[in-house]
């Protein structure tokens, strides 16, 4: 989803993915592709939601964070499949539309 504006849930998931094995703020910032100010804002959110905790010098996922991330990744997989199906259906509709117009094109050539 890089290159697109991400919503709050996607940013939270990116932080959790970057924190999966334990990470510093800098590691999360680069792993989640966030500016420092956005990282600060969202770290507060994920910590308040009990998704991440600070242990020693690293941020680590909690059980709650692991569960959220599991559900998010399942959702994202299904969403991407649905998006591809939708794109295929749009193409199919365009082909049907062209098919309906072909007799008119043939008549205008005659």
N, C-alpha and C positions, 0 to 999 in steps of 0.2 A: 504493500500500500504506500510505499514511498513515492513522493512526487505528488501525492494528493493531500488535500487537507484532511487531517485525521480528527476523528471525534474523540470525546473524552474517554470512552471505553477503550478505543484502540490505543490511545496514549498510555493508559493504565496498563493494558496488556503488554505493550512494548517495554515498559519499565519492569514489569514482572518477569518477562522473558530475559531481560538483561540481568536481573537479580537472581536468576534461577540457581546458579552455582555460587552465589555470594559475590558481591561486587562493590567497588568504591563508587562515590558519587561520579567521578570522572568516567569510570567504566560504564555506568548506567547512562550518563549523558551521551556518550558516543554510541553505545549499543542501542539506545532507544532513539537516536538521532534528534536530540532535544537541545535547545539553548539552555544556558545555566538558569535563567530566570524561570523558564517553564519546568525545568527539572525540580527546582526548589518548590514551586507551587504543587506539582504532582507528587513529589515525595511526601509532602504533608498529607495529601489525600490518601495515598496508599498506606501510609502509616496509621492514619486515623481509622481507616477501614480494616486495620489489622491484617493487611495483605503482606506487609514487609515489616521486619524488625531490624534494628541496628544491633549487631553483635560484634564486639571488639572493634575492628576497623572497617567492617563490611556490612552491607545491607543484604539480608537473606529473606527468602520467602517463608511465610508461615504456612501451616496446613490450610488455612482459609485462602491464602494467596494461591497455593497450588491448586485448590479446588476451583477457584475463579478462573485461573489460567487454563485448566483442563476444559472447563465449560466454554470459555472464549474460543479456544482453538477448535473445538468441535463445531461451534457456531460458525466460525470463519470458514472452515472447510465446506460446510453445507452452503453458506452464503456464496462462496466463489463458484461452486457447482451450479447453483441457481442462476447466478449472473451469466455464466457461460451458456446455460440453457436458454435464458432470455435472449441473449445476443443471437443465438442460432435461430430462435423463433422469429426474431425481427428480420433476419436475412431471408428466412423461408417466406415470410409475408411479402417482402419486397419482390421475391421471385414470382409469387402468385399474382401480385399486382402487375408485373411486367407481362406475365403470361396472359392476363386478361386484356392487355392493351395490344398484343401482337397482331390480332386480326385487323385492327384499325391501321396499324403501320403498314401491313401488307396491302390493304385497299388503297392507301394513299400513294403507293408506288405504282400501281397499275394505271 
